[in-house]
Each structure stands twice: as C-alpha cells, then as structure tokens.
Amino acid sequence: MELIILNVLNGVSFGAILFLLCSGLSLTFGVMGILNLSHGALYMVGAYVGWSIAVHQGLNFWLAVLAGGLVAGLLGLIMERGFFRHLHGMINEQVLLTFGFIYILTNLCLWIWGGVPKAPYTAPSFSGSFDIVGDWTYSKARLVVTGIGIVLAAVLWFFQEKTRIGAIIRAGMDNKEMTIGLGINYGLVATFVFILGCFIAGAAGVIGASLFGVTLDLGMSILLLALVVVVVGGKGSVQGALVGGILIGLIISFGKALFPQISTFLVYLVMIVILLIKPSGIMGKKVQDR
C-alpha cells in the first residue's frame, strides 16, 4: 500500500510539472498552428534563471519563479515577432527553426552557467517532509508543486472557457478565417497566447528545478515528454494537457518502480495506443474532413 500511495503522489507531482510545461505548448499549437520545439529549451532557460535568483543571489523563491517566466516570455516575444509570424502553416520550416533555437539557447546557457548540473533548490518553507498517515511522510516540495498545478489548471480553464479572450481562442481554433472576418484582431490574441505559454514554460522550469535540478540536456529531454503529453491529451485543450500530464506522470512513476527496464517504452506505448484509438487525443476535438 505504501508503494502505491508513494508512486501515485510522485506521479501526480511529476504530472503537474508536465502540465505546467505542456499547457502553453498545447494552446500555442492549437491557436497558432506553430509547433514550437524550443518550448523545452525555454523551460530550461527559466530553470537556470530561477537558480541564479534563488540560489546565487539568495533571493525569494517566488521572485525566481516570476523572473524565470518573464525571461522565457521575453524570448518568446522575440521569437514570435521576429520569426514565427512569417511561418504560419509552414510546419517543416517551423521544425527546423525551433530545433535551431534549442541549440542556440542550450549553448547560451552553457556560456553563462557552465556545464556543471545545478542541484535542486526550493523555498526554505517548502523543505522537509509532511506527515501523511502514521509514520509515512512525503516531501513538502512535491505537494506544493501538485498544488500549483491544480491552481493553474483551474485558472487556465476559467480563462479559456469563461472569458472573452478565451471565447476568441476557441472560435479561432474552430474557424480562424471566420473569426478574423468578424473584425477580431486574432493575430494579437495569438501573440498574447504564445507569450503566455512561454511565460508558463519558464516559470515551470523554476518549479521543476526545485525537484530535479537543472542540466543542459533538459531542453531536449523534457521536450520529448511534452510532445507525448500533447499527443495523448489533445492539442489546444487545457483539460487535455492536465489529463495527459497526470497520466504520463503516473506511468513514468509506476513504470520506474515496477518495470524499470521498459519504463520509457511504456510511455510511448500509451501514445501509440491513444493514436490508434483516438488520433485527436483524449480531450482533443475530432477533425472533420471538409
């Protein structure tokens, strides 16, 4: 029983981090049709910036989260205004460009912070463990990460389903041409969504680094899991990113505990099954042929 509870908690906390990363990637892909493979690199940049603020400078952890998000959002603004707005619908060019950004940002981090991995860091109030039942304890940091994921999921759901901008986003994903024809500045909304997604990715990097630290290969390794989550959950859906993130987090957690030799294979096996059963993802909308 202890093994089950521990792996459920670990899976949910890791799934919360995947959700924080993938919510922005899923919305960006759904709203703008841009496959931003450098999203994982923005997560890594945010983690490094947060490490500098929280550890090297000795400042507040939440300030580190804000700084990581702002730097990633600024980079996202530069990418979108300078490059992506010229590549709508050009998937091959987007893939090549964003892969280039991965190498640029990775080498930039290597130049600034060096190649030595950075240890996990968190706020002093989140250190230590929390008593669950009897002698069972669990990390406070992981519980806080889970709580942040739940709060952000609720905020993004309200934003997408209950606000005017959210209504524009949903309308644009269904029929972009009609939305623009109604006189709505959909390009401005799409740019806002892209920057918001990059901001969340940078903030998620700081939060994720509080559990796992920071390494230079983080931009590529976390990207693979992010793409799996988007495929499983469905693009353009906050609920899909949450369901996909939690599902993949649980599979990774139980896979490493019970089947360590094939834990990575299990993740991709689930993705293959979802693609065979429902290609649009668990919460994604079915695309109708015109």
C-alpha positions as CSV (number, residue, x, y, z in Angstrom):
1,M,0.0,0.0,0.0
2,E,2.8,2.4,0.9
3,L,4.4,1.7,-2.6
4,I,1.1,2.5,-4.3
5,I,0.5,5.7,-2.4
6,L,4.0,6.9,-2.8
7,N,4.0,6.3,-6.6
8,V,0.6,7.9,-7.0
9,L,1.9,11.1,-5.3
10,N,5.1,11.1,-7.2
11,G,3.3,10.5,-10.5
12,V,0.8,13.3,-9.8
13,S,3.5,15.8,-8.8
14,F,5.6,15.0,-11.9
15,G,2.4,15.1,-14.0
16,A,1.8,18.6,-12.6
17,I,5.1,19.8,-13.9
18,L,4.4,18.2,-17.3
19,F,1.1,20.0,-17.3
20,L,2.7,23.4,-16.4
21,L,5.0,22.9,-19.4
22,C,2.5,21.4,-21.9
23,S,-0.4,23.8,-21.2
24,G,1.4,26.6,-23.1
25,L,2.7,24.3,-25.8
26,S,-0.8,22.8,-26.4
27,L,-2.5,26.1,-26.6
28,T,0.1,27.6,-28.9
29,F,-0.1,24.6,-31.3
30,G,-3.9,24.7,-31.2
31,V,-4.3,28.5,-31.5
32,M,-1.4,29.4,-33.9
33,G,-0.6,26.1,-35.6
34,I,3.0,26.6,-34.5
35,L,5.0,23.5,-33.4
36,N,7.4,25.2,-31.1
37,L,10.0,22.5,-30.4
38,S,12.1,25.1,-28.5
39,H,9.4,25.1,-25.7
40,G,11.5,22.7,-23.7
41,A,14.6,25.0,-24.1
42,L,12.5,27.9,-22.7
43,Y,11.7,25.6,-19.7
44,M,15.5,25.1,-19.3
45,V,16.3,28.8,-19.6
46,G,13.7,29.6,-16.9
47,A,15.2,27.0,-14.6
48,Y,18.7,28.5,-15.0
49,V,17.4,32.0,-14.4
50,G,15.5,30.8,-11.3
51,W,18.6,29.1,-10.0
52,S,20.6,32.3,-10.3
53,I,17.9,34.3,-8.5
54,A,17.1,31.8,-5.7
55,V,20.5,30.3,-5.0
56,H,23.3,32.5,-6.3
57,Q,21.6,35.8,-5.4
58,G,19.8,34.4,-2.3
59,L,16.5,36.0,-3.1
60,N,12.9,34.9,-2.8
61,F,11.9,31.6,-4.5
62,W,8.7,33.1,-5.9
63,L,10.7,36.0,-7.3
64,A,12.8,33.3,-9.0
65,V,9.6,31.8,-10.5
66,L,8.5,35.2,-11.8
67,A,11.9,36.0,-13.2
68,G,12.2,32.7,-15.0
69,G,8.7,33.2,-16.5
70,L,9.5,36.8,-17.6
71,V,12.8,35.9,-19.3
72,A,11.1,33.0,-21.1
73,G,8.2,35.3,-22.1
74,L,10.6,37.9,-23.5
75,L,12.4,35.3,-25.5
76,G,9.0,34.1,-26.8
77,L,8.1,37.6,-27.8
78,I,11.3,37.9,-29.8
79,M,10.8,34.5,-31.5
80,E,7.1,35.2,-32.4
81,R,7.6,38.8,-33.7
82,G,10.9,38.1,-35.4
83,F,10.3,34.6,-36.9
84,F,7.1,32.7,-36.2
85,R,4.7,35.2,-37.6
86,H,6.2,34.7,-41.0
87,L,5.9,30.9,-40.8
88,H,2.2,30.2,-40.2
89,G,1.2,26.8,-41.7
90,M,4.9,26.0,-42.7
91,I,5.5,23.0,-40.4
92,N,8.8,21.9,-41.9
93,E,10.3,25.4,-41.6
94,Q,8.9,25.7,-38.0
95,V,10.6,22.4,-37.0
96,L,14.0,23.4,-38.5
97,L,13.8,26.9,-36.9
98,T,12.8,25.7,-33.5
99,F,15.4,23.0,-33.5
100,G,17.9,25.7,-34.2
101,F,16.6,27.7,-31.2
102,I,17.2,24.6,-29.0
103,Y,20.9,24.6,-29.9
104,I,21.2,28.4,-29.6
105,L,19.6,28.5,-26.1
106,T,21.5,25.4,-24.9
107,N,24.8,26.9,-25.9
108,L,23.8,30.3,-24.4
109,C,23.1,28.5,-21.1
110,L,26.4,26.7,-21.4
111,W,28.2,30.0,-21.9
112,I,26.5,31.8,-19.0
113,W,26.1,29.0,-16.4
114,G,28.7,26.4,-17.4
115,G,28.2,22.7,-18.0
116,V,28.0,21.6,-14.3
117,P,24.5,20.4,-13.4
118,K,22.7,22.5,-10.8
119,A,21.3,20.9,-7.7
120,P,17.6,21.2,-6.8
121,Y,16.6,24.3,-4.9
122,T,13.4,25.4,-3.3
123,A,12.0,27.9,-0.7
124,P,13.1,27.2,2.9
125,S,9.4,26.9,3.9
126,F,8.9,24.0,1.3
127,S,11.9,22.0,2.5
128,G,11.4,18.9,4.7
129,S,8.6,16.4,4.7
130,F,4.9,16.3,5.6
131,D,3.3,13.6,7.8
132,I,0.7,11.7,5.9
133,V,-0.5,8.7,7.9
134,G,1.3,7.2,10.9
135,D,5.0,7.0,10.1
136,W,4.5,7.9,6.4
137,T,6.0,11.2,5.3
138,Y,6.1,12.9,2.0
139,S,8.1,15.8,0.5
140,K,6.5,19.3,1.1
141,A,8.0,20.5,-2.2
142,R,6.3,17.8,-4.2
143,L,2.9,18.6,-2.5
144,V,3.4,22.3,-3.3
145,V,4.2,21.5,-7.0
146,T,1.0,19.5,-7.2
147,G,-1.0,22.3,-5.6
148,I,0.5,24.8,-8.1
149,G,-0.5,22.6,-11.0
150,I,-4.1,22.3,-9.7
151,V,-4.4,26.1,-9.2
152,L,-3.0,26.9,-12.7
153,A,-5.3,24.3,-14.3
154,A,-8.3,26.0,-12.7
155,V,-7.1,29.5,-13.7
156,L,-6.4,28.4,-17.3
157,W,-9.7,26.6,-17.6
158,F,-11.6,29.7,-16.4
159,F,-9.5,31.8,-18.8
160,Q,-10.3,29.6,-21.8
161,E,-13.9,28.8,-21.0
162,K,-15.3,31.9,-19.2
163,T,-13.5,35.0,-20.6
164,R,-13.9,36.9,-23.9
165,I,-10.3,36.2,-24.9
166,G,-10.9,32.5,-24.2
167,A,-14.0,32.6,-26.4
168,I,-11.9,34.2,-29.2
169,I,-9.3,31.5,-28.8
170,R,-11.9,28.7,-29.0
171,A,-13.5,30.3,-32.0
172,G,-10.2,30.7,-33.8
173,M,-9.3,27.1,-33.2
174,D,-12.6,26.1,-34.8
175,N,-12.6,28.5,-37.7
176,K,-9.8,31.1,-37.9
177,E,-10.9,32.7,-41.1
178,M,-14.5,33.3,-39.8
179,T,-13.1,34.8,-36.6
180,I,-10.9,37.2,-38.5
181,G,-13.9,38.0,-40.7
182,L,-15.8,39.2,-37.7
183,G,-13.3,42.0,-37.2
184,I,-11.4,40.4,-34.4
185,N,-7.7,41.0,-34.2
186,Y,-6.9,37.3,-33.9
187,G,-3.2,37.9,-34.6
188,L,-2.8,40.0,-31.4
189,V,-4.7,37.3,-29.4
190,A,-2.5,34.6,-30.8
191,T,0.7,36.6,-29.9
192,F,-0.6,37.0,-26.4
193,V,-1.3,33.3,-26.1
194,F,2.2,32.5,-27.4
195,I,3.9,34.8,-24.9
196,L,1.7,33.4,-22.1
197,G,2.7,29.9,-23.0
198,C,6.4,30.8,-22.9
199,F,6.0,32.6,-19.6
200,I,4.3,29.5,-18.1
201,A,7.1,27.3,-19.5
202,G,9.8,29.5,-17.9
203,A,8.0,29.5,-14.5
204,A,7.5,25.7,-14.8
205,G,11.3,25.4,-15.3
206,V,11.9,27.0,-11.9
207,I,9.3,24.9,-10.2
208,G,10.5,21.7,-11.8
209,A,14.1,22.5,-10.9
210,S,13.1,22.7,-7.3
211,L,12.7,18.9,-7.5
212,F,15.1,17.7,-10.2
213,G,17.7,20.4,-10.6
214,V,18.9,21.8,-14.0
215,T,21.1,20.2,-16.7
216,L,22.0,21.3,-20.2
217,D,20.1,18.4,-21.8
218,L,16.9,19.4,-20.1
219,G,15.6,21.3,-23.2
220,M,15.6,18.2,-25.3
221,S,14.7,15.5,-22.7
222,I,11.7,17.4,-21.4
223,L,10.5,18.2,-24.9
224,L,10.0,14.6,-25.8
225,L,7.7,14.1,-22.8
226,A,5.9,17.3,-23.6
227,L,5.1,16.2,-27.1
228,V,3.8,12.9,-25.8
229,V,1.6,14.7,-23.4
230,V,0.2,17.0,-26.1
231,V,-0.5,14.0,-28.4
232,V,-2.1,12.0,-25.6
233,G,-4.2,14.8,-24.1
234,G,-5.1,16.6,-27.4
235,K,-3.8,19.9,-28.7
236,G,-5.5,23.2,-27.8
237,S,-7.0,21.8,-24.6
238,V,-6.1,22.8,-21.1
239,Q,-8.0,19.8,-19.8
240,G,-6.2,17.6,-22.3
241,A,-2.8,18.9,-21.1
242,L,-3.8,18.2,-17.5
243,V,-5.1,14.7,-18.2
244,G,-2.2,13.8,-20.4
245,G,0.3,15.2,-17.9
246,I,-1.1,13.3,-15.0
247,L,-1.4,10.0,-17.0
248,I,2.1,10.2,-18.3
249,G,3.4,11.1,-14.8
250,L,1.7,8.1,-13.3
251,I,3.0,5.8,-16.0
252,I,6.6,7.0,-15.5
253,S,6.4,6.7,-11.7
254,F,4.9,3.2,-11.6
255,G,7.0,2.1,-14.6
256,K,10.3,3.1,-12.9
257,A,9.1,1.3,-9.7
258,L,7.7,-1.9,-11.2
259,F,9.3,-2.2,-14.7
260,P,12.5,-0.1,-14.7
261,Q,13.8,-1.7,-17.8
262,I,10.9,-0.8,-20.0
263,S,9.5,2.3,-18.2
264,T,10.4,4.6,-21.1
265,F,8.9,2.2,-23.6
266,L,5.6,2.2,-21.7
267,V,5.2,6.0,-22.2
268,Y,5.5,5.6,-26.0
269,L,3.3,2.5,-26.0
270,V,0.5,4.5,-24.4
271,M,0.9,7.3,-27.0
272,I,0.7,4.7,-29.8
273,V,-2.5,3.2,-28.3
274,I,-4.1,6.6,-28.0
275,L,-3.2,7.5,-31.6
276,L,-4.8,4.2,-32.8
277,I,-7.9,4.7,-30.7
278,K,-8.4,8.4,-30.9
279,P,-5.8,10.3,-33.0
280,S,-7.0,13.7,-31.8
281,G,-6.1,12.8,-28.2
282,I,-8.2,12.1,-25.1
283,M,-9.7,15.6,-24.8
284,G,-9.0,16.8,-28.3
285,K,-11.7,17.6,-30.9
286,K,-12.2,15.3,-33.8
287,V,-11.2,16.9,-37.0
288,Q,-13.9,16.6,-39.6
289,D,-12.9,16.2,-43.3
290,R,-14.2,19.0,-45.5
